Amino acid sequence: MSKSIALENTYGAENYAPLPVAIERGEGVYVWDENGKRYLDMMSAYSAVSHGHCHPRLVKVLQNQAAKLGVVSRAYYSTVLGSFLKRACDLTDFEKALPMNTGAEAVETALKAARKWAYTRKGVAQGQAEIIACEGNFHGRTIAIVGLSTEDQYRNGFGPFPAGLKQVPFGDFEALEKAISPNTAAFLVEPIQGEGGIIVPPEGYLQKCADLCGKNQVLLICDEVQCGLGRTGKLMAYQHERIQPDGLILGKALGGGLLPVSLFLANNDLMSVFTPGDHGSTFGGYPLAASVAKEALDIIVEEKLSERSQEMGDYFMAGLRRIVSGLDTALVQDVRGKGLFIGLDMNPKVVGARDVCEKLMEKGLLSKDTHHTVVRFAPPLVISKSEIDWSLEQIETVLSSF
């Protein structure tokens, strides 16, 4: 065991079970461990490194802004926040944006906005507002958010949870229709579930949900912390269905793989429920984060990373399906995803997904399992065909060994 791993295991809380590799540096789609071994990163830090590790433009902006001004808190205006918020609103067609740091903070912001909107705009009685989410969701780790979770481990020992939190099966329109009541404030949904196992809903699901929410004066809020910003082949995953939600939650890739940056975006009617003092964050939208995040958005557009994700994702999935078609049919149950957001659903009766990830690590390819059954492939969006070809060779060798 390396010294780095030993120190983490000794002094760190045991709330993760990392693969046994200590990463020292990264560049593009590659990372190197402390012994100099190179790995192709197929995780992108859960989509946070969509631009690739240490993108030169992002590093330059970070360095320049850090040398000028880091944080002043929202007690004052800064010269960079406004331009970042405008860029985000222009790209997503929303009128207002509220900056936070982590994805969970942005989700909490959305929940607070939805509840206050229900009381001040919809006329729901105080304390009765309901939020509906989907089974298998992952919206974060705060107590309120895990109250929306259906994953036992995320909930056990952390209750009691706030009232007014409901769940329906993901992709089941009829279940949502039955769950909506006069007290429903919002339907919070990931257009594609990431932590749930790269679960893609039936075609037309989001469109039907948007129509239903509109008819019932229910806010449709899309959590695109993992699946947004080019990951699925569109700038936003909800754009595959050509809808415009009432609220949008962004994070991870928004920080360019360098900083935690998140946003809640909405139009004036929803965002105006907040008045000075209602909600905030010392670091939310601080100059360093705003500078990097604006550059991150510019790079996604200028380097056509959404389009690249679509092209490379189609190529990658075709390769995976070719490999799976030549294997024992009992080994892999499904290949699914959109863009470079791909899941390989293993048959747990044959092999655990963690076992596959450990074998891939030995071959120089880093991935991570989810729920012990799905191997995730979500590389930086700058990956090339030749790098995908090499990855497919390693994947085929590993799967064949089982």
C-alpha positions as a Python dict, from the first residue, in 0.01 Angstrom:
ca = {
    (1, 'M'): (0, 0, 0),
    (2, 'S'): (130, 344, -94),
    (3, 'K'): (198, 611, 167),
    (4, 'S'): (-73, 837, 19),
    (5, 'I'): (-338, 567, 44),
    (6, 'A'): (-225, 471, 395),
    (7, 'L'): (-254, 831, 516),
    (8, 'E'): (-606, 869, 374),
    (9, 'N'): (-714, 541, 530),
    (10, 'T'): (-566, 640, 867),
    (11, 'Y'): (-690, 998, 895),
    (12, 'G'): (-987, 1014, 659),
    (13, 'A'): (-1345, 929, 746),
    (14, 'E'): (-1442, 603, 582),
    (15, 'N'): (-1723, 746, 369),
    (16, 'Y'): (-1573, 629, 37),
    (17, 'A'): (-1430, 303, -92),
    (18, 'P'): (-1186, 424, -360),
    (19, 'L'): (-1010, 200, -605),
    (20, 'P'): (-652, 146, -480),
    (21, 'V'): (-476, 408, -691),
    (22, 'A'): (-341, 750, -581),
    (23, 'I'): (-355, 1008, -860),
    (24, 'E'): (-80, 1271, -872),
    (25, 'R'): (-143, 1469, -1191),
    (26, 'G'): (-364, 1489, -1498),
    (27, 'E'): (-369, 1623, -1852),
    (28, 'G'): (-650, 1589, -2104),
    (29, 'V'): (-806, 1243, -2079),
    (30, 'Y'): (-512, 1100, -1883),
    (31, 'V'): (-405, 1089, -1518),
    (32, 'W'): (-82, 955, -1366),
    (33, 'D'): (-43, 784, -1031),
    (34, 'E'): (236, 851, -782),
    (35, 'N'): (452, 587, -949),
    (36, 'G'): (421, 746, -1291),
    (37, 'K'): (177, 492, -1439),
    (38, 'R'): (-63, 649, -1688),
    (39, 'Y'): (-438, 580, -1690),
    (40, 'L'): (-715, 686, -1925),
    (41, 'D'): (-982, 852, -1709),
    (42, 'M'): (-1328, 715, -1788),
    (43, 'M'): (-1491, 879, -1488),
    (44, 'S'): (-1417, 1251, -1533),
    (45, 'A'): (-1483, 1294, -1160),
    (46, 'Y'): (-1853, 1216, -1213),
    (47, 'S'): (-1860, 1461, -1512),
    (48, 'A'): (-1673, 1740, -1330),
    (49, 'V'): (-1376, 1705, -1570),
    (50, 'S'): (-1571, 1717, -1895),
    (51, 'H'): (-1317, 1962, -2042),
    (52, 'G'): (-1027, 1729, -1968),
    (53, 'H'): (-777, 1760, -1686),
    (54, 'C'): (-601, 2097, -1653),
    (55, 'H'): (-740, 2250, -1972),
    (56, 'P'): (-483, 2523, -2059),
    (57, 'R'): (-744, 2797, -2105),
    (58, 'L'): (-906, 2721, -1771),
    (59, 'V'): (-575, 2702, -1586),
    (60, 'K'): (-471, 3039, -1733),
    (61, 'V'): (-797, 3206, -1629),
    (62, 'L'): (-768, 3055, -1282),
    (63, 'Q'): (-412, 3178, -1240),
    (64, 'N'): (-485, 3528, -1370),
    (65, 'Q'): (-794, 3576, -1153),
    (66, 'A'): (-629, 3426, -843),
    (67, 'A'): (-346, 3676, -878),
    (68, 'K'): (-600, 3959, -898),
    (69, 'L'): (-891, 3877, -663),
    (70, 'G'): (-1021, 3552, -511),
    (71, 'V'): (-1325, 3617, -293),
    (72, 'V'): (-1503, 3921, -150),
    (73, 'S'): (-1836, 3757, -51),
    (74, 'R'): (-2171, 3869, -191),
    (75, 'A'): (-2169, 4168, 43),
    (76, 'Y'): (-2029, 4355, -260),
    (77, 'Y'): (-2057, 4337, -637),
    (78, 'S'): (-1766, 4203, -837),
    (79, 'T'): (-1653, 4284, -1189),
    (80, 'V'): (-1683, 3924, -1314),
    (81, 'L'): (-1999, 3767, -1170),
    (82, 'G'): (-2245, 3951, -1393),
    (83, 'S'): (-2082, 3840, -1716),
    (84, 'F'): (-2077, 3477, -1600),
    (85, 'L'): (-2447, 3484, -1507),
    (86, 'K'): (-2538, 3649, -1838),
    (87, 'R'): (-2347, 3384, -2033),
    (88, 'A'): (-2523, 3105, -1843),
    (89, 'C'): (-2867, 3261, -1892),
    (90, 'D'): (-2808, 3329, -2262),
    (91, 'L'): (-2701, 2969, -2326),
    (92, 'T'): (-2992, 2813, -2136),
    (93, 'D'): (-3269, 3063, -2218),
    (94, 'F'): (-3342, 3150, -1856),
    (95, 'E'): (-3377, 3500, -1715),
    (96, 'K'): (-3203, 3463, -1379),
    (97, 'A'): (-2927, 3255, -1222),
    (98, 'L'): (-2836, 3206, -856),
    (99, 'P'): (-2478, 3086, -802),
    (100, 'M'): (-2377, 2837, -535),
    (101, 'N'): (-2083, 2599, -493),
    (102, 'T'): (-2180, 2233, -492),
    (103, 'G'): (-2455, 2054, -679),
    (104, 'A'): (-2629, 1971, -352),
    (105, 'E'): (-2640, 2341, -260),
    (106, 'A'): (-2798, 2422, -595),
    (107, 'V'): (-3057, 2148, -542),
    (108, 'E'): (-3137, 2288, -197),
    (109, 'T'): (-3174, 2630, -358),
    (110, 'A'): (-3421, 2488, -609),
    (111, 'L'): (-3623, 2317, -335),
    (112, 'K'): (-3641, 2638, -131),
    (113, 'A'): (-3747, 2835, -438),
    (114, 'A'): (-4014, 2580, -528),
    (115, 'R'): (-4163, 2574, -179),
    (116, 'K'): (-4175, 2952, -145),
    (117, 'W'): (-4323, 2979, -494),
    (118, 'A'): (-4595, 2731, -397),
    (119, 'Y'): (-4691, 2942, -94),
    (120, 'T'): (-4665, 3287, -255),
    (121, 'R'): (-4777, 3216, -612),
    (122, 'K'): (-4979, 2895, -622),
    (123, 'G'): (-5161, 2944, -293),
    (124, 'V'): (-5060, 2623, -119),
    (125, 'A'): (-5123, 2639, 256),
    (126, 'Q'): (-4814, 2705, 466),
    (127, 'G'): (-4626, 2388, 555),
    (128, 'Q'): (-4813, 2173, 300),
    (129, 'A'): (-4598, 2204, -15),
    (130, 'E'): (-4492, 1875, -174),
    (131, 'I'): (-4188, 1793, -385),
    (132, 'I'): (-4196, 1486, -609),
    (133, 'A'): (-3874, 1312, -716),
    (134, 'C'): (-3799, 979, -882),
    (135, 'E'): (-3701, 645, -736),
    (136, 'G'): (-3332, 578, -792),
    (137, 'N'): (-3250, 949, -798),
    (138, 'F'): (-2930, 1107, -678),
    (139, 'H'): (-2966, 1477, -602),
    (140, 'G'): (-2706, 1510, -326),
    (141, 'R'): (-2630, 1427, 35),
    (142, 'T'): (-2796, 1687, 258),
    (143, 'I'): (-3061, 1569, 502),
    (144, 'A'): (-3345, 1722, 301),
    (145, 'I'): (-3217, 1573, -25),
    (146, 'V'): (-3160, 1223, 110),
    (147, 'G'): (-3517, 1248, 237),
    (148, 'L'): (-3608, 1233, -133),
    (149, 'S'): (-3384, 931, -194),
    (150, 'T'): (-3499, 571, -219),
    (151, 'E'): (-3150, 432, -156),
    (152, 'D'): (-3148, 274, 191),
    (153, 'Q'): (-2780, 344, 259),
    (154, 'Y'): (-2823, 715, 185),
    (155, 'R'): (-3106, 737, 440),
    (156, 'N'): (-3026, 493, 719),
    (157, 'G'): (-2940, 668, 1045),
    (158, 'F'): (-2995, 1022, 915),
    (159, 'G'): (-3365, 1080, 984),
    (160, 'P'): (-3606, 1229, 1062),
    (161, 'F'): (-3650, 1390, 724),
    (162, 'P'): (-3862, 1691, 624),
    (163, 'A'): (-4225, 1631, 536),
    (164, 'G'): (-4373, 1674, 190),
    (165, 'L'): (-4123, 1459, 0),
    (166, 'K'): (-4262, 1198, -242),
    (167, 'Q'): (-4115, 955, -495),
    (168, 'V'): (-4247, 795, -813),
    (169, 'P'): (-4082, 539, -1042),
    (170, 'F'): (-3846, 699, -1294),
    (171, 'G'): (-3982, 697, -1648),
    (172, 'D'): (-4337, 619, -1531),
    (173, 'F'): (-4558, 905, -1651),
    (174, 'E'): (-4879, 756, -1515),
    (175, 'A'): (-4727, 730, -1165),
    (176, 'L'): (-4639, 1098, -1174),
    (177, 'E'): (-4988, 1184, -1292),
    (178, 'K'): (-5137, 999, -993),
    (179, 'A'): (-4892, 1151, -743),
    (180, 'I'): (-4958, 1516, -828),
    (181, 'S'): (-5195, 1688, -587),
    (182, 'P'): (-5309, 2050, -535),
    (183, 'N'): (-5017, 2083, -289),
    (184, 'T'): (-4749, 1974, -537),
    (185, 'A'): (-4492, 2249, -581),
    (186, 'A'): (-4241, 2079, -812),
    (187, 'F'): (-4131, 1766, -989),
    (188, 'L'): (-3752, 1733, -952),
    (189, 'V'): (-3598, 1499, -1209),
    (190, 'E'): (-3269, 1400, -1368),
    (191, 'P'): (-3331, 1370, -1746),
    (192, 'I'): (-3095, 1072, -1732),
    (193, 'Q'): (-3014, 913, -1397),
    (194, 'G'): (-2638, 894, -1347),
    (195, 'E'): (-2578, 749, -1003),
    (196, 'G'): (-2885, 534, -1054),
    (197, 'G'): (-2699, 343, -1326),
    (198, 'I'): (-2713, 559, -1642),
    (199, 'I'): (-3088, 504, -1672),
    (200, 'V'): (-3245, 657, -1983),
    (201, 'P'): (-3624, 710, -1963),
    (202, 'P'): (-3862, 616, -2247),
    (203, 'E'): (-3860, 854, -2542),
    (204, 'G'): (-4114, 1132, -2491),
    (205, 'Y'): (-4121, 1094, -2112),
    (206, 'L'): (-3990, 1442, -2030),
    (207, 'Q'): (-4218, 1604, -2287),
    (208, 'K'): (-4523, 1440, -2133),
    (209, 'C'): (-4405, 1536, -1784),
    (210, 'A'): (-4355, 1897, -1894),
    (211, 'D'): (-4708, 1911, -2037),
    (212, 'L'): (-4854, 1753, -1723),
    (213, 'C'): (-4669, 1992, -1492),
    (214, 'G'): (-4783, 2289, -1698),
    (215, 'K'): (-5148, 2183, -1678),
    (216, 'N'): (-5129, 2136, -1301),
    (217, 'Q'): (-4928, 2449, -1211),
    (218, 'V'): (-4635, 2233, -1099),
    (219, 'L'): (-4275, 2340, -1153),
    (220, 'L'): (-4061, 2108, -1365),
    (221, 'I'): (-3704, 2131, -1233),
    (222, 'C'): (-3427, 1941, -1413),
    (223, 'D'): (-3119, 1836, -1219),
    (224, 'E'): (-2839, 1829, -1477),
    (225, 'V'): (-2546, 1838, -1239),
    (226, 'Q'): (-2407, 1518, -1394),
    (227, 'C'): (-2582, 1492, -1730),
    (228, 'G'): (-2569, 1858, -1836),
    (229, 'L'): (-2317, 2077, -2018),
    (230, 'G'): (-2258, 1854, -2319),
    (231, 'R'): (-2231, 1520, -2144),
    (232, 'T'): (-2520, 1353, -2334),
    (233, 'G'): (-2458, 1503, -2678),
    (234, 'K'): (-2670, 1816, -2626),
    (235, 'L'): (-2576, 2118, -2417),
    (236, 'M'): (-2852, 2006, -2178),
    (237, 'A'): (-2997, 1657, -2162),
    (238, 'Y'): (-3355, 1790, -2156),
    (239, 'Q'): (-3295, 1934, -2503),
    (240, 'H'): (-3322, 1583, -2646),
    (241, 'E'): (-3696, 1628, -2586),
    (242, 'R'): (-3708, 1995, -2692),
    (243, 'I'): (-3861, 2121, -2371),
    (244, 'Q'): (-3780, 2416, -2147),
    (245, 'P'): (-3813, 2334, -1775),
    (246, 'D'): (-3912, 2589, -1513),
    (247, 'G'): (-3584, 2545, -1330),
    (248, 'L'): (-3239, 2404, -1409),
    (249, 'I'): (-2965, 2287, -1174),
    (250, 'L'): (-2603, 2281, -1294),
    (251, 'G'): (-2273, 2195, -1127),
    (252, 'K'): (-1968, 1970, -1169),
    (253, 'A'): (-1847, 2053, -1525),
    (254, 'L'): (-1942, 2417, -1463),
    (255, 'G'): (-1622, 2446, -1257),
    (256, 'G'): (-1407, 2320, -1541),
    (257, 'G'): (-1258, 2045, -1328),
    (258, 'L'): (-1082, 2304, -1113),
    (259, 'L'): (-1338, 2445, -867),
    (260, 'P'): (-1681, 2360, -725),
    (261, 'V'): (-1931, 2589, -900),
    (262, 'S'): (-2308, 2542, -928),
    (263, 'L'): (-2613, 2732, -1047),
    (264, 'F'): (-2987, 2732, -1010),
    (265, 'L'): (-3147, 2893, -1314),
    (266, 'A'): (-3511, 3000, -1356),
    (267, 'N'): (-3723, 3280, -1496),
    (268, 'N'): (-3824, 3594, -1309),
    (269, 'D'): (-4152, 3463, -1171),
    (270, 'L'): (-3982, 3178, -984),
    (271, 'M'): (-3654, 3345, -891),
    (272, 'S'): (-3824, 3659, -760),
    (273, 'V'): (-3946, 3466, -453),
    (274, 'F'): (-3600, 3534, -310),
    (275, 'T'): (-3542, 3870, -144),
    (276, 'P'): (-3219, 3993, 21),
    (277, 'G'): (-3147, 3778, 325),
    (278, 'D'): (-3364, 3482, 220),
    (279, 'H'): (-3079, 3272, 87),
    (280, 'G'): (-2710, 3301, 14),
    (281, 'S'): (-2355, 3168, 24),
    (282, 'T'): (-2030, 3341, 112),
    (283, 'F'): (-1853, 3171, -177),
    (284, 'G'): (-2148, 3150, -416),
    (285, 'G'): (-2039, 3325, -737),
    (286, 'Y'): (-1708, 3444, -593),
    (287, 'P'): (-1478, 3606, -853),
    (288, 'L'): (-1244, 3309, -893),
    (289, 'A'): (-1533, 3070, -953),
    (290, 'A'): (-1720, 3310, -1182),
    (291, 'S'): (-1414, 3361, -1403),
    (292, 'V'): (-1344, 2990, -1440),
    (293, 'A'): (-1709, 2897, -1492),
    (294, 'K'): (-1762, 3154, -1768),
    (295, 'E'): (-1452, 3024, -1945),
    (296, 'A'): (-1579, 2668, -1898),
    (297, 'L'): (-1905, 2761, -2073),
    (298, 'D'): (-1718, 2938, -2353),
    (299, 'I'): (-1498, 2633, -2414),
    (300, 'I'): (-1796, 2397, -2436),
    (301, 'V'): (-1945, 2614, -2710),
    (302, 'E'): (-1627, 2712, -2896),
    (303, 'E'): (-1472, 2364, -2895),
    (304, 'K'): (-1810, 2207, -2981),
    (305, 'L'): (-1787, 1963, -2690),
    (306, 'S'): (-2159, 1877, -2703),
    (307, 'E'): (-2132, 1777, -3067),
    (308, 'R'): (-1813, 1588, -2996),
    (309, 'S'): (-1984, 1402, -2713),
    (310, 'Q'): (-2260, 1292, -2949),
    (311, 'E'): (-2018, 1170, -3215),
    (312, 'M'): (-1775, 997, -2979),
    (313, 'G'): (-2057, 855, -2768),
    (314, 'D'): (-2222, 691, -3069),
    (315, 'Y'): (-1884, 547, -3170),
    (316, 'F'): (-1807, 422, -2819),
    (317, 'M'): (-2148, 259, -2767),
    (318, 'A'): (-2131, 89, -3107),
    (319, 'G'): (-1794, -58, -3004),
    (320, 'L'): (-1928, -174, -2668),
    (321, 'R'): (-2228, -340, -2831),
    (322, 'R'): (-2001, -517, -3077),
    (323, 'I'): (-1794, -651, -2786),
    (324, 'V'): (-2099, -760, -2589),
    (325, 'S'): (-2249, -936, -2890),
    (326, 'G'): (-1948, -1167, -2895),
    (327, 'L'): (-1961, -1255, -2525),
    (328, 'D'): (-2157, -1504, -2321),
    (329, 'T'): (-2501, -1343, -2306),
    (330, 'A'): (-2518, -1402, -1929),
    (331, 'L'): (-2231, -1162, -1859),
    (332, 'V'): (-2362, -819, -1968),
    (333, 'Q'): (-2731, -733, -1939),
    (334, 'D'): (-2736, -399, -2121),
    (335, 'V'): (-2536, -119, -2283),
    (336, 'R'): (-2716, 212, -2250),
    (337, 'G'): (-2669, 588, -2243),
    (338, 'K'): (-2655, 904, -2450),
    (339, 'G'): (-2346, 1083, -2571),
    (340, 'L'): (-2049, 1007, -2347),
    (341, 'F'): (-2273, 907, -2056),
    (342, 'I'): (-2268, 529, -2085),
    (343, 'G'): (-2346, 238, -1856),
    (344, 'L'): (-2247, -126, -1891),
    (345, 'D'): (-2499, -324, -1688),
    (346, 'M'): (-2330, -638, -1558),
    (347, 'N'): (-2506, -952, -1443),
    (348, 'P'): (-2425, -960, -1068),
    (349, 'K'): (-2480, -1337, -1062),
    (350, 'V'): (-2177, -1369, -1291),
    (351, 'V'): (-1946, -1082, -1193),
    (352, 'G'): (-1962, -767, -983),
    (353, 'A'): (-1911, -431, -1153),
    (354, 'R'): (-1640, -343, -899),
    (355, 'D'): (-1444, -653, -1008),
    (356, 'V'): (-1460, -530, -1366),
    (357, 'C'): (-1341, -182, -1263),
    (358, 'E'): (-1046, -327, -1071),
    (359, 'K'): (-939, -533, -1374),
    (360, 'L'): (-974, -229, -1599),
    (361, 'M'): (-759, -30, -1357),
    (362, 'E'): (-484, -289, -1394),
    (363, 'K'): (-505, -234, -1770),
    (364, 'G'): (-468, 144, -1729),
    (365, 'L'): (-833, 244, -1761),
    (366, 'L'): (-1015, 408, -1468),
    (367, 'S'): (-1389, 369, -1422),
    (368, 'K'): (-1622, 323, -1125),
    (369, 'D'): (-1917, 104, -1051),
    (370, 'T'): (-2255, 221, -933),
    (371, 'H'): (-2477, 4, -712),
    (372, 'H'): (-2231, -282, -768),
    (373, 'T'): (-2392, -367, -1101),
    (374, 'V'): (-2315, -94, -1356),
    (375, 'V'): (-1975, 10, -1491),
    (376, 'R'): (-1982, 378, -1587),
    (377, 'F'): (-1799, 521, -1885),
    (378, 'A'): (-1800, 901, -1886),
    (379, 'P'): (-1463, 1021, -2017),
    (380, 'P'): (-1367, 1384, -2075),
    (381, 'L'): (-1553, 1513, -2380),
    (382, 'V'): (-1221, 1581, -2555),
    (383, 'I'): (-1153, 1208, -2598),
    (384, 'S'): (-1051, 1095, -2949),
    (385, 'K'): (-1148, 790, -3157),
    (386, 'S'): (-802, 641, -3116),
    (387, 'E'): (-830, 672, -2737),
    (388, 'I'): (-1174, 509, -2750),
    (389, 'D'): (-1032, 230, -2967),
    (390, 'W'): (-760, 164, -2709),
    (391, 'S'): (-1023, 167, -2432),
    (392, 'L'): (-1241, -81, -2619),
    (393, 'E'): (-943, -317, -2651),
    (394, 'Q'): (-894, -311, -2272),
    (395, 'I'): (-1264, -354, -2205),
    (396, 'E'): (-1288, -650, -2442),
    (397, 'T'): (-987, -817, -2284),
    (398, 'V'): (-1123, -771, -1933),
    (399, 'L'): (-1478, -883, -2012),
    (400, 'S'): (-1350, -1186, -2201),
    (401, 'S'): (-1147, -1287, -1894),
    (402, 'F'): (-1471, -1332, -1699),
}
